Amino acid sequence: MDQPGLKITLTADLHWGIARGMNANHAMVDYVLANPPDVFLLAGDIGHSHHFAECLGKFKQLDCIKALVPGNHDIWVTQDDQRGTSWDLYSNILPKIASEFGFHYLDKNPLHLDKHGLSIVGNMNWYDYSWSEQKILENYPGEEARLLSKRLLEANTMILITFAGNMMTNLLPEK
C-alpha cells in the first residue's frame, strides 16, 4: 500500500538577528506558517548569539514535525559569555531551547518517521576534521569501502542533513 506524500520544507543559514536578510526571513516564516509542511527542518546557522531562541519562537505555533541541526554561528561565544562555552551551548543549552519550541535536536538522535519509512539524520559536523575521509584513510587504511557500505536498516529512505560536511553523503540507500 502506498503512503501519501510527505511534504518536507528545509531551510538553512537564516542567521536570525543579522539585519541583512531579515526581510527574506520574515517572508519565509509567513509563508511556512501559511503553508505548513508535514516536516519542517532548519539546517545550521539558525540565529546569532541569543537570537537562536527568537528564531525558533517564530515557528512555535507551526503544527508539524520540526527538527534542526545547529551551525557554527549558533555556538559562537565570547570570553565573558554568560551562557558558557561553545560545547555548553551545543550539548546542553541548544537542545533544551530546541525542545522548548517543539524541535527535535538531530545532533542528539535521528528522527524516525516509521509511518513513512523515513529517518532524518543530522549533524553539525563543524571544525573537527578527525573523521574526514582523508583522516580515516590515514588512520584506518582500507576502511573507506566499509564505511561507505553502511545503510540505515530501520527505514526505507534516509535524509542526511549535515552542516559543512560531505563525508557521509553516500549513506543514502541505493534504489
C-alpha positions as CSV (number, residue, x, y, z in Angstrom):
1,M,0.0,0.0,0.0
2,D,1.4,3.4,-1.0
3,Q,1.8,6.0,1.7
4,P,0.6,9.5,1.0
5,G,3.3,12.0,0.0
6,L,5.3,13.8,2.7
7,K,5.8,17.5,2.3
8,I,9.2,18.5,3.7
9,T,10.3,22.1,4.0
10,L,14.0,22.7,4.7
11,T,15.8,25.9,5.1
12,A,19.3,26.8,6.2
13,D,21.6,29.7,7.1
14,L,18.8,32.1,8.4
15,H,21.4,33.9,10.6
16,W,18.5,35.3,12.6
17,G,19.4,38.6,14.2
18,I,21.6,39.9,11.4
19,A,19.9,42.9,9.7
20,R,20.8,41.8,6.2
21,G,18.4,39.2,5.0
22,M,15.8,39.7,7.7
23,N,13.1,40.8,5.3
24,A,13.5,37.5,3.4
25,N,13.5,35.6,6.7
26,H,10.2,37.2,7.8
27,A,8.7,36.4,4.4
28,M,9.8,32.8,4.7
29,V,8.3,32.5,8.2
30,D,5.0,33.9,6.9
31,Y,4.9,31.5,4.0
32,V,5.7,28.4,6.1
33,L,3.1,29.3,8.7
34,A,0.5,29.9,6.0
35,N,1.5,26.7,4.2
36,P,2.5,24.2,6.9
37,P,4.5,21.2,5.7
38,D,4.4,17.7,7.3
39,V,8.1,18.2,8.4
40,F,10.0,21.4,8.9
41,L,13.8,21.3,9.0
42,L,16.3,24.0,10.0
43,A,19.9,23.3,8.9
44,G,22.6,25.4,10.6
45,D,23.3,29.0,11.4
46,I,19.8,29.5,12.7
47,G,20.4,32.5,15.0
48,H,23.4,34.5,16.1
49,S,24.1,34.6,19.8
50,H,20.9,35.0,21.7
51,H,18.8,35.0,18.6
52,F,18.6,31.2,18.3
53,A,15.5,31.0,20.6
54,E,14.0,34.1,19.0
55,C,14.1,32.3,15.6
56,L,12.7,29.1,16.9
57,G,9.9,31.1,18.6
58,K,8.7,32.2,15.2
59,F,7.8,28.6,14.4
60,K,6.4,27.7,17.8
61,Q,2.8,27.6,16.5
62,L,3.7,25.6,13.4
63,D,1.7,22.4,13.7
64,C,4.0,19.8,12.1
65,I,7.1,17.8,12.9
66,K,10.0,20.1,13.5
67,A,13.7,19.3,13.6
68,L,17.0,21.1,13.4
69,V,20.8,20.9,13.1
70,P,22.8,23.8,14.6
71,G,25.5,25.5,12.8
72,N,28.8,27.1,13.8
73,H,27.3,30.6,14.3
74,D,24.8,29.1,16.7
75,I,27.6,28.1,19.1
76,W,29.8,31.2,18.9
77,V,30.6,32.7,22.3
78,T,32.7,35.5,23.7
79,Q,35.2,35.1,26.5
80,D,32.7,36.5,29.0
81,D,29.6,34.8,27.6
82,Q,27.1,34.1,30.4
83,R,25.9,31.0,28.5
84,G,29.3,29.2,28.9
85,T,31.4,27.6,26.2
86,S,30.5,26.5,22.7
87,W,30.4,23.0,24.0
88,D,27.9,24.0,26.7
89,L,25.7,25.6,24.0
90,Y,26.0,22.6,21.6
91,S,25.5,19.8,24.1
92,N,23.1,21.3,26.7
93,I,21.7,24.7,26.0
94,L,20.6,24.5,22.4
95,P,19.0,21.1,22.8
96,K,17.0,22.4,25.7
97,I,15.9,25.5,23.7
98,A,15.0,23.3,20.7
99,S,12.8,21.1,22.9
100,E,11.1,24.1,24.4
101,F,9.9,25.2,20.9
102,G,9.0,21.7,19.8
103,F,12.1,21.0,17.7
104,H,13.8,17.6,17.6
105,Y,17.6,18.2,18.0
106,L,19.1,16.0,15.3
107,D,22.6,16.1,16.7
108,K,21.3,14.1,19.7
109,N,19.3,11.4,17.9
110,P,17.9,10.7,14.4
111,L,14.2,11.4,13.8
112,H,12.4,8.2,12.7
113,L,9.1,8.6,10.9
114,D,8.2,5.0,10.8
115,K,4.8,5.5,9.2
116,H,6.6,6.9,6.2
117,G,9.6,4.6,6.2
118,L,11.9,7.6,6.6
119,S,14.7,8.6,9.0
120,I,16.2,12.1,9.2
121,V,19.7,12.2,10.5
122,G,21.7,15.4,11.2
123,N,25.0,16.5,12.5
124,M,26.6,19.9,12.7
125,N,30.0,18.4,11.6
126,W,31.9,21.7,12.3
127,Y,35.6,22.1,12.6
128,D,36.6,18.6,13.7
129,Y,38.1,17.0,10.7
130,S,39.3,14.0,12.6
131,W,36.7,11.8,10.8
132,S,37.2,13.2,7.3
133,E,37.7,10.7,4.5
134,Q,41.4,11.7,4.4
135,K,41.9,11.2,8.1
136,I,40.0,7.9,8.1
137,L,42.3,6.6,5.2
138,E,45.4,7.8,7.1
139,N,44.4,6.3,10.4
140,Y,42.4,3.2,9.2
141,P,43.7,2.2,5.9
142,G,41.2,0.1,3.9
143,E,38.1,1.2,5.9
144,E,36.6,3.6,3.4
145,A,34.7,0.9,1.5
146,R,33.3,-0.5,4.8
147,L,32.1,2.9,5.9
148,L,30.6,3.8,2.5
149,S,28.7,0.4,2.6
150,K,26.8,1.3,5.7
151,R,23.0,1.6,5.4
152,L,20.2,2.5,7.8
153,L,18.2,-0.6,8.4
154,E,15.2,0.8,10.2
155,A,13.8,2.8,7.2
156,N,13.4,2.6,3.5
157,T,14.7,6.1,3.0
158,M,17.0,8.4,4.9
159,I,17.7,12.1,4.6
160,L,21.1,13.1,5.9
161,I,21.5,16.8,7.0
162,T,25.0,17.9,7.7
163,F,26.2,21.4,8.2
164,A,29.6,22.0,6.4
165,G,30.4,18.3,5.8
166,N,30.3,15.9,3.0
167,M,31.9,12.6,4.1
168,M,28.6,10.7,4.8
169,T,26.7,11.6,1.7
170,N,26.9,8.0,0.4
171,L,24.7,6.6,3.1
172,L,21.6,7.1,1.1
173,P,20.0,3.7,0.2
174,E,20.6,2.5,-3.4
175,K,17.4,2.3,-5.5
